């Protein structure tokens, strides 16, 4: 579970670093990791 927390924290930090608006919690659908890349899908 700690790894999932760290992954989500990393994704959200990338949003902040790029100056993008953070997604609302209700907009988040899935967080996936494929071959070391994290993808955040929203509605």
RALINMO-V228416 format. One record per backbone hydrogen bond with DSSP energy under -0.5 kcal/mol. NH is the residue of the N-H (numbers start at 0). CO is the residue of the C=O. E is the energy in kcal/mol with one decimal. If there is no record, write none. Layout:
NH,CO,E ; NH,CO,E
This chain:
4,0,-1.9 ; 5,1,-2.5 ; 6,2,-2.3 ; 7,3,-2.4 ; 8,4,-2.5 ; 9,5,-2.1 ; 10,6,-2.2 ; 11,7,-2.6 ; 12,8,-2.1 ; 13,9,-1.7 ; 14,10,-1.6 ; 15,11,-1.9 ; 16,12,-2.8 ; 17,13,-1.9 ; 18,15,-1.4 ; 19,14,-2.6 ; 26,23,-2.1 ; 27,23,-0.8 ; 27,24,-0.8 ; 28,40,-2.6 ; 29,40,-1.1 ; 31,38,-2.6 ; 33,36,-2.3 ; 36,33,-2.2 ; 38,31,-2.9 ; 40,29,-2.7 ; 40,38,-0.5 ; 42,26,-2.0
